[in-house]
């Protein structure tokens, strides 16, 4: 049975993704309770009620279960045991099983391969004693911590086996995967919604460029062939079905210079590269998340305007003043989204700008103008 407006939804996590979920849900007529330990969390400030408690606080979890019709998440580092605890008495999406896989790179890559999908070659390294097994691995390669790595954190490039030991020490000798570096043509991602009845609806493929391991710009439509697009959409759909997923899921892909499509990783939630949907699609990824976890029909994912999205990091904030938002706001086809974070720091995601255009070239030209003005 569908969960209709007037009901209360639960959100684990209070960052910008939670904030935009809260905005979509409250616009649609739902109340939202946010659980996040940060008393100044961006989502908590807009929620119907903010529980500033830890994710393993059973009193807070019991309160969520008692008052919410369904609980969802905004990031994948929520403890799987928290989801399992909640699932005893309330619907939870994504499930603890999905979260367990998404939180560990080896389990994630093993799952992709079980679905018949390609990944970059890799080897798991659990301890220093395992390093010798990577002596004949194909370098250059990237050492990545198996858990809690994101936005380039917990990653070290190894140009040869002789650099592996120091790289392992650099990441704290934690369990890792050593992943072959790919000759990239481009990186793309798919954000999709999967409903409780198994219906999958994909947003248009996004083409992404990164700086220092963090998403910088997303362009839609992506500049890949229709044949490659079909492969990417099929792979993302296969992953969602294999997980029996409910909610919004993002899947990132490498496309190599020889046109191989390789799955990089997944995020069991809305995604930074899907922010373009707020202004360029009939339905945003956050409204779609509400629709999916509430068992409602999917909204249209039609792209009505080409778009270039710029991820705003704290790096652009001057030391003594705020950025020149007037340079953005006087551009009628530039849409500014700020996340309500108090302190700007280098590498911290503070907001994004969606630049719209009649063509992708026009959208990119507007983005270049705005980037220059703000820098």
C-alpha positions as CSV (number, residue, x, y, z in Angstrom):
1,X,0.0,0.0,0.0
2,X,1.4,3.4,-0.9
3,X,2.4,5.8,1.8
4,X,0.6,9.1,1.0
5,X,1.2,12.7,1.9
6,X,0.4,13.5,5.5
7,X,2.6,10.6,6.6
8,X,5.9,11.0,8.3
9,X,9.2,9.8,6.7
10,X,12.5,9.1,8.5
11,X,15.9,10.2,7.2
12,X,19.1,8.8,8.5
13,X,21.8,11.5,7.8
14,X,21.5,15.3,7.8
15,X,23.8,16.5,5.1
16,X,22.9,18.2,1.8
17,X,21.4,15.1,0.2
18,X,19.1,14.7,3.3
19,X,18.3,18.5,3.0
20,X,17.2,18.2,-0.6
21,X,15.1,15.1,0.3
22,X,13.4,17.0,3.1
23,X,12.6,19.8,0.7
24,X,11.1,17.5,-1.8
25,X,9.1,15.5,0.8
26,X,7.7,18.5,2.6
27,X,6.8,20.1,-0.7
28,X,4.8,16.9,-1.5
29,X,3.0,17.2,1.9
30,X,5.0,14.8,4.1
31,X,6.6,15.4,7.5
32,X,10.2,14.3,7.9
33,X,12.2,13.3,11.0
34,X,16.0,13.6,10.5
35,X,18.4,11.6,12.7
36,X,21.9,13.2,12.6
37,X,24.3,13.8,15.5
38,X,25.2,17.3,14.2
39,X,23.0,19.9,15.9
40,X,23.6,22.2,12.9
41,X,22.9,19.6,10.2
42,X,21.7,21.1,6.9
43,X,18.7,18.6,6.7
44,X,17.9,19.0,10.4
45,X,17.3,22.7,10.0
46,X,14.5,22.1,7.5
47,X,13.0,18.9,9.0
48,X,9.7,18.6,10.9
49,X,11.9,17.3,13.8
50,X,15.6,16.8,14.2
51,X,17.0,14.1,16.5
52,X,20.6,15.2,17.2
53,X,21.6,11.7,18.3
54,X,24.1,9.1,17.2
55,X,23.1,6.5,14.6
56,X,23.3,3.6,17.2
57,X,21.2,5.4,19.8
58,X,18.4,2.8,20.3
59,X,16.1,5.3,22.0
60,X,16.3,7.6,18.9
61,X,15.9,4.6,16.5
62,X,12.8,3.4,18.5
63,X,11.4,7.0,18.2
64,X,11.9,6.8,14.4
65,X,10.3,3.4,14.2
66,X,7.3,4.5,16.2
67,X,6.6,7.8,14.3
68,X,7.7,7.0,10.7
69,X,5.9,5.1,7.9
70,X,9.3,4.4,6.2
71,X,12.9,5.2,6.9
72,X,15.6,6.0,4.2
73,X,19.2,7.2,4.2
74,X,21.3,9.9,2.6
75,X,24.7,8.3,2.7
76,X,26.2,4.8,2.7
77,X,28.1,4.9,6.0
78,X,25.1,4.5,8.2
79,X,25.9,1.3,10.1
80,X,24.1,-1.7,8.6
81,X,23.2,-2.9,12.1
82,X,21.2,0.3,12.5
83,X,19.1,-0.5,9.4
84,X,18.7,-4.1,10.6
85,X,17.5,-2.8,14.0
86,X,15.0,-0.5,12.5
87,X,13.7,-3.1,10.0
88,X,12.3,-5.2,12.8
89,X,9.5,-2.6,13.2
90,X,9.4,-0.3,10.2
91,X,10.1,-0.4,6.5
92,X,13.7,0.6,5.7
93,X,15.2,1.4,2.2
94,X,17.9,0.6,1.4
95,X,18.1,-2.6,3.3
96,X,20.9,-3.6,5.7
97,X,22.0,-6.2,3.1
98,X,22.4,-3.6,0.4
99,X,24.3,-1.3,2.8
100,X,26.6,-4.1,3.9
101,X,27.6,-4.7,0.2
102,X,27.9,-1.0,-0.6
103,X,30.1,-0.2,2.4
104,X,32.9,-2.6,1.3
105,X,34.7,-2.3,-2.0
106,X,35.6,-6.0,-2.3
107,X,32.0,-7.1,-1.6
108,X,30.8,-4.5,-4.0
109,X,33.1,-5.6,-6.8
110,X,32.4,-9.2,-6.2
111,X,28.7,-8.5,-6.5
112,X,29.1,-6.6,-9.8
113,X,31.0,-9.6,-11.2
114,X,28.3,-12.0,-10.0
115,X,25.9,-10.0,-12.1
116,X,28.1,-10.7,-15.1
117,X,29.4,-7.1,-15.3
118,X,33.0,-6.0,-15.8
119,X,35.1,-4.1,-13.3
120,X,38.7,-3.0,-13.3
121,X,41.1,-5.8,-12.3
122,X,41.7,-5.8,-8.6
123,X,43.2,-7.7,-5.7
124,X,42.1,-7.6,-2.1
125,X,44.7,-6.8,0.5
126,X,43.6,-7.5,4.1
127,X,47.0,-7.1,5.8
128,X,50.6,-6.3,5.2
129,X,51.2,-10.0,4.8
130,X,49.1,-9.9,1.6
131,X,51.2,-7.3,-0.2
132,X,53.5,-9.8,-1.8
133,X,50.6,-11.3,-3.7
134,X,50.4,-8.0,-5.7
135,X,54.0,-8.2,-6.9
136,X,52.9,-9.2,-10.4
137,X,49.8,-7.0,-10.5
138,X,49.4,-4.7,-13.5
139,X,50.6,-1.2,-12.6
140,X,50.0,1.7,-12.4
141,X,47.2,1.0,-9.9
142,X,45.2,2.7,-7.2
143,X,45.2,1.4,-3.6
144,X,41.8,2.1,-2.0
145,X,40.7,1.5,1.5
146,X,37.9,-1.2,1.5
147,X,35.6,0.9,3.7
148,X,34.9,4.6,4.4
149,X,36.7,6.0,1.4
150,X,34.9,8.7,-0.7
151,X,35.8,11.8,-2.8
152,X,39.3,10.5,-3.3
153,X,39.9,9.9,0.4
154,X,41.7,6.7,1.3
155,X,43.3,6.4,-2.1
156,X,46.9,6.3,-3.2
157,X,48.3,5.9,-6.7
158,X,51.0,3.2,-7.0
159,X,53.1,3.3,-10.1
160,X,54.9,0.1,-9.3
161,X,55.1,-2.6,-6.7
162,X,57.9,-0.8,-4.9
163,X,55.4,1.9,-3.9
164,X,52.8,-0.4,-2.5
165,X,54.2,-0.8,1.0
166,X,54.4,2.9,1.6
167,X,51.0,3.4,0.2
168,X,49.6,0.7,2.5
169,X,51.2,2.5,5.4
170,X,49.8,5.8,4.2
171,X,46.2,4.5,4.4
172,X,46.7,3.2,7.9
173,X,47.3,-0.5,7.0
174,X,43.6,-0.9,6.7
175,X,42.0,-3.6,4.4
176,X,42.2,-2.4,0.9
177,X,41.7,-3.3,-2.8
178,X,44.4,-2.6,-5.3
179,X,42.7,-1.6,-8.5
180,X,44.2,-1.4,-12.0
181,X,44.2,2.1,-13.3
182,X,42.2,2.4,-16.5
183,X,43.0,4.4,-19.7
184,X,39.8,6.5,-19.5
185,X,37.8,7.9,-22.4
186,X,35.3,9.3,-19.9
187,X,33.4,8.6,-16.6
188,X,29.6,8.4,-16.5
189,X,26.9,7.7,-14.0
190,X,23.3,6.6,-13.9
191,X,20.8,7.6,-11.3
192,X,17.8,5.4,-11.2
193,X,14.7,4.7,-9.2
194,X,13.4,1.2,-8.4
195,X,10.0,0.7,-7.0
196,X,8.7,-2.0,-4.6
197,X,7.1,-3.8,-7.6
198,X,10.5,-3.9,-9.4
199,X,9.9,-1.2,-12.0
200,X,13.2,0.6,-12.8
201,X,13.3,4.2,-14.2
202,X,16.6,5.7,-15.2
203,X,17.5,9.4,-15.5
204,X,19.6,10.4,-18.5
205,X,23.2,9.4,-18.3
206,X,25.6,12.0,-16.8
207,X,29.1,12.6,-18.0
208,X,31.4,13.5,-15.1
209,X,34.8,15.1,-14.6
210,X,36.7,15.2,-11.4
211,X,39.4,17.3,-9.7
212,X,41.4,15.8,-6.8
213,X,39.1,12.9,-6.6
214,X,36.0,15.0,-6.1
215,X,33.3,15.6,-8.7
216,X,33.8,18.9,-10.5
217,X,31.4,19.1,-13.4
218,X,28.5,17.0,-14.7
219,X,27.3,17.3,-18.3
220,X,24.0,16.0,-19.6
221,X,23.4,14.7,-22.1
222,X,26.6,12.6,-22.1
223,X,28.7,12.5,-25.2
224,X,28.7,8.7,-25.6
225,X,27.2,6.6,-28.4
226,X,23.7,5.1,-28.2
227,X,25.3,1.7,-28.2
228,X,27.4,2.4,-25.1
229,X,24.5,4.2,-23.4
230,X,22.4,1.0,-23.8
231,X,25.2,-1.0,-22.2
232,X,25.4,1.4,-19.3
233,X,21.7,1.5,-18.6
234,X,21.4,-2.3,-18.8
235,X,24.2,-2.7,-16.3
236,X,22.7,-0.2,-13.8
237,X,19.3,-1.9,-14.1
238,X,20.9,-5.3,-13.6
239,X,22.6,-4.1,-10.4
240,X,19.3,-2.7,-9.1
241,X,17.4,-5.9,-9.8
242,X,20.2,-8.1,-8.4
243,X,20.0,-6.2,-5.1
244,X,16.2,-6.2,-5.1
245,X,16.7,-2.5,-4.5
246,X,14.0,-0.1,-3.4
247,X,14.7,3.7,-3.7
248,X,17.1,5.8,-5.7
249,X,20.5,4.2,-6.6
250,X,23.5,5.7,-8.4
251,X,26.0,3.6,-10.3
252,X,29.3,5.1,-11.6
253,X,31.1,3.7,-14.7
254,X,34.5,3.9,-16.3
255,X,34.5,3.9,-20.1
256,X,37.9,3.0,-21.4
257,X,39.7,4.2,-24.5
258,X,38.9,0.8,-26.1
259,X,35.1,1.2,-25.3
260,X,35.0,-1.2,-22.4
261,X,32.2,-0.4,-19.9
262,X,33.5,-1.1,-16.4
263,X,31.4,-0.6,-13.2
264,X,33.3,1.6,-10.7
265,X,31.0,1.8,-7.7
266,X,27.5,2.3,-6.5
267,X,25.8,4.7,-4.0
268,X,22.6,3.5,-2.5
269,X,21.1,7.0,-2.4
270,X,20.8,10.1,-4.6
271,X,24.1,11.2,-5.9
272,X,26.1,14.4,-6.5
273,X,26.1,13.7,-10.2
274,X,22.3,13.7,-10.2
275,X,21.9,17.3,-8.9
276,X,21.2,18.4,-12.5
277,X,17.8,16.8,-12.2
278,X,16.6,19.6,-9.9
279,X,16.4,22.0,-12.8
280,X,16.8,20.0,-16.0
281,X,14.4,17.1,-15.6
282,X,10.6,16.8,-15.1
283,X,11.3,15.1,-11.7
284,X,14.3,15.5,-9.4
285,X,16.2,12.6,-8.0
286,X,15.0,13.6,-4.5
287,X,11.3,13.6,-5.5
288,X,12.0,10.2,-7.1
289,X,13.5,9.0,-3.8
290,X,10.3,10.0,-2.0
291,X,8.2,8.3,-4.6
292,X,10.1,5.1,-4.6
293,X,10.3,4.6,-0.8
294,X,6.6,5.5,-0.5
295,X,5.6,3.0,-3.2
296,X,4.3,5.7,-5.5
297,X,4.5,5.6,-9.3
298,X,7.8,7.0,-10.7
299,X,7.9,10.5,-11.9
300,X,9.0,11.3,-15.5
301,X,12.8,11.4,-15.9
302,X,12.7,13.3,-19.1
303,X,15.5,15.8,-19.7
304,X,13.9,19.0,-20.9
305,X,17.0,21.1,-21.0
306,X,20.7,20.4,-21.6
307,X,22.7,21.2,-18.4
308,X,26.2,21.6,-17.0
309,X,26.4,21.2,-13.2
310,X,29.3,22.7,-11.2
311,X,30.0,21.3,-7.8
312,X,30.8,24.3,-5.4
313,X,33.5,23.5,-2.9
314,X,34.7,25.6,0.0
315,X,37.9,26.3,-2.0
316,X,36.1,29.2,-3.8
317,X,35.1,31.1,-0.6
318,X,37.3,34.1,-0.1
319,X,38.8,34.4,3.4
320,X,37.0,37.6,4.3
321,X,33.7,37.5,2.4
322,X,31.2,35.3,0.6
323,X,31.6,34.6,-3.1
324,X,30.1,36.9,-5.7
325,X,26.7,35.3,-6.0
326,X,25.5,38.4,-7.9
327,X,27.6,37.1,-10.8
328,X,25.5,33.9,-10.7
329,X,22.1,35.3,-10.0
330,X,22.2,37.8,-12.9
331,X,22.5,34.9,-15.3
332,X,18.9,33.9,-15.9
333,X,19.7,30.3,-16.9
334,X,22.0,29.7,-13.9
335,X,20.4,28.0,-10.9
336,X,22.2,28.4,-7.6
337,X,21.7,25.8,-4.8
338,X,23.5,26.3,-1.5
339,X,23.4,23.7,1.3
340,X,23.2,25.9,4.4
341,X,26.6,24.8,5.8
342,X,28.1,27.4,8.1
343,X,31.8,26.8,7.6
344,X,33.5,26.7,4.2
345,X,36.5,24.5,4.0
346,X,38.7,23.3,1.0
347,X,37.1,20.2,-0.4
348,X,33.8,20.6,1.5
349,X,30.7,20.5,-0.7
350,X,28.9,23.8,-0.1
351,X,26.5,23.9,-3.0
352,X,26.1,23.5,-6.8
353,X,25.1,25.6,-9.8
354,X,23.1,24.2,-12.7
355,X,23.8,26.0,-15.9
356,X,21.0,25.5,-18.5
357,X,21.3,26.0,-22.3
358,X,19.5,25.2,-25.5
359,X,22.5,23.0,-26.3
360,X,25.1,21.4,-24.1
361,X,27.7,23.7,-25.6
362,X,25.6,26.7,-24.5
363,X,25.3,25.3,-21.0
364,X,29.1,24.7,-20.8
365,X,29.8,28.2,-22.1
366,X,27.6,29.7,-19.4
367,X,29.3,27.6,-16.8
368,X,32.8,28.7,-18.0
369,X,31.6,32.4,-17.7
370,X,30.3,31.9,-14.1
371,X,33.4,29.9,-13.0
372,X,35.6,32.7,-14.2
373,X,33.5,35.3,-12.4
374,X,33.6,33.5,-9.1
375,X,37.3,32.7,-9.3
